[in-house]
Amino acid sequence: MKLTITKPAVDWYKNEMEIKSGDFVRFYVRLGGCSTVQSGFSLGVDKEQPKESGVKVMDDGITFYVESEDMWYFDGHDLAIDLDEDGETVLFKYE
């Protein structure tokens, strides 16, 4: 699995979550919500250090990652994180 995040999405997370260089942003599986890869589950986001990251990407000194225990959720898909055209909503694209 590959994880990518666009610069506009990085900047959005920096502003919304008040994160800075040296911080960690975790994408994790949560029960409920809507997803095109796993029915009845969706992605949550939290600011915490990894225990055992399965995939990670660093941008502007910030580490964005998914724990190894949550890799099943992606079912062989890559995750691309971007913003919508208005720059207000984060988009999770499973490729």
N, C-alpha and C positions, 0 to 999 in steps of 0.2 A: 504494500500500500504506500502511496505517495501523498504527502500533505503539502499543499501550496496555499499561500495567502497573499493577496494583492496589497500593494502599498496603501491604497485608500482604506482597505479593511484594517490594516495594522494601525493606521492613524485613528480610525473609528474606535477600535478597542482601547487605544491609548487615552482618548478623550473620555469615553464612556465608563471605563473601568479604572481610570486614573492609574494606569500602569506606566512603568518607566524602564529604562535599560537595567537589566539584571533580574527583572520579574519573569514569572512563568504563568502561562495561560493554558489551562487544561480543557480539552473538549472531552466530555464523558457521556456515557450512555445513561439515559434516564427513562423510566417507565412512563408511558403516555406520550401524547403528541402525535405528530404525523411525520412519516418518513417514506421515501421511495425505496429504501433498502431493507427496512425491518418494520413490519407492521406492529403498531402498538408501542413503539419506542421512538425517541428523538434524541438530539444532542443537547446537552447542557454545557455551560461554560462557567469556569471558576478560576480564581487566581490562587494557585497553590503549587508547591514544588513537586516534581515527579518522584514517584517511588521506583517505578520501572517503566520508562517510556518505551512504547512500541514503535512510535514514529514521532519525529520532531522536526521543526524548521525554526531557524532563528532569523529575525529581522529587526533591525534597529536596536540590537542588544536584548530583545525580548524573545523568550523561547515559547513557542506554541507547540503543544504536544497532545498525544493520545496515549494513555497507559496501555501496556501490553494486555491487561485483562479486558480492555474494551475493544480490542481489534476485531473480534467476531462480528461486531455490529456492521462493519463496512462490507462484509461478504465479498471480498476481493475487489472492491471499488476504491478508487482514489478519491480524496476529498480536496476540493478547490473552494477556498473561501474568498468571497468578493462582496461588493456592495451593489445595491440596485442603482438604477440610473439617477435617482434623486440623492443618492449618497446617505440615505437614512436607515436602510434595512440591510442587515447582513444576510447574504445568500450562501447556503451550503449546497454545493453542486457535487453530486456523486457521479464520477466518470468511470 
